[in-house]
Amino acid sequence: MAISSLLQQVSTRQGLHRYLLAAFSGWLVPLSFAPFQFWYITPLAICILMFAIQGRNISQERNHSGFVVGWFFGLGLFGNGASWVYISIHDFGFTGMPLALLLTLAFVMGLSLLPAIQVAIFQRLFNHISPVWCFPALWVVFEWLRSWLLTGFPWLYLGNSVVDSPLSSWLPTGGVYLASFILVMAGVMLNRFIQQRLKLRTLVAFIVVVFAGAHLLNSVQWTQTSRKQPLQVALVQGNIDQNQKWQPQYRDEFLQLYLNLSQDIKNADLILWPETAVPLLVSQSRAYLNRVIDDLPENTALITGLPERATPASIKPAQYYNSVLVWGDGDGIYRKQKLVPFGEYVPLEAMLRGAIDFFNLPMSSFVRGDDNQPSLQAKGLNIAPFICYEVVYPEFVRQQAKESDLMITISNDSWFGRSVGPLQHLQMAQVRAAENGRYMLRGTNNGVTAIIDPQGRIKATAPQFEQAIVRGEVWSMNGHTLYAQYGSLPLLVFCGLILLIQLIQNHRVKRSRIFSL
């Protein structure tokens, strides 16, 4: 009670106290994700945020106070949860510390505009009515916006935190957005209970429904194995230094490394190498890949990432695809569609290219692949491929994986160094596996390489920053989860209806007050 009293006292104050409370609540949220995985912190953080939003003197403050509260929440959320951007800029973008800090701060401040707008809308349109339904609905709408606005940054979705929790069975039902809705509603209800605006039995009933529903859903088998025998797989983690990866003098050494590691694999049906594992263009790699396959058991399929020239040799400067290729017992090539700004292409290239080293990273002239590319074929299976950042987009993965037997994602998380970035990235791959009811093979350069089952659980993994081979077996799956069939649209429509009904109700209340004067 002392803590709740303190929060209420802080929330009644104007200005900086409430802003710092919002920033603290945002800072707490990343503790619910990997590697910490205290998933229950998210409702607590939302509860604290509601104190910052709904101070008793809020009606006396300037109209923009909600915007500032949301912006400070975003600073805490992205400043803590996306701080790995600094490592990419400073350590691998060869940018000095002051400028790297400035660019990271600009990145965090820019991302914080969306929660700022979200809270401003809530304060302006919904603050005078019960937030139990409208705040979670508005939250889901803004997470969805963040998945596509300005190419999207679907990182730190609240629902990602439940994949290793008792609530994970909600993921195949409604996806990450439904999990976010539940967590935000829990936080809002806790806030209302502390403020004695919600009865204890209502809060307890909500908790019972959520956990009992998760328990019942856990027994539902959304997808089934489609073969009598599992597929034996091996995932190769080369652990190549990012600063040496594209230097010509190391090329033969790295090619030999992957050849040697793969020669030790004697009983795998499918071998997976990570993103751009082969530092050769597709047109240059055929002899090398034939040599690799010749040294492997017959009928082995090799899947690897490598760059592919997108423009004729006569055209300068050259542009490339970030591709994944099947060799051996299979066929197909996939070209990455979701490119990372500055890492794989430079926005406003004519203005920024060459301005600083960070805008001239190696292999930062990629172009996106076509929409609706066919699945890869390996060992008679349809395989849905995702390269690095693509796996964090819920709807994109759902569309690609809908007719697949198996999913793979390859990445080079060396750009994140020893930060939490690679672990958050792995967690999102787990969520995509659970949402779609498919095995996911995740091949990375230096971690985290893993085999993930259709419930989003890690079955086998390798230590980070070591050369390793992850071996295991996976099953091809058929059938669809509820989320795979219908996606996010039902929940988004539901949230839209909630907001519309609340707006109509709010409008009627205001009119009744006017007529009563």
Helices and strands as residue ranges (DSSP letters): H 2-11, H 16-28, G 29-32, H 41-53, G 58-60, H 65-81, H 85-90, H 97-111, H 113-121, I 122-126, H 131-146, G 149-151, G 158-164, G 168-170, H 171-194, H 200-217, E 224-225, E 231-237, G 248-250, H 251-263, E 270-272, G 282-284, H 286-294, E 301-309, E 320-328, E 330-331, E 333-335, H 349-352, G 357-360, E 376-378, E 381-387, G 388-392, H 394-401, E 406-411, G 413-416, H 421-436, E 440-444, E 450-452, E 458-461, E 468-474, E 477-478, H 482-486, H 489-516
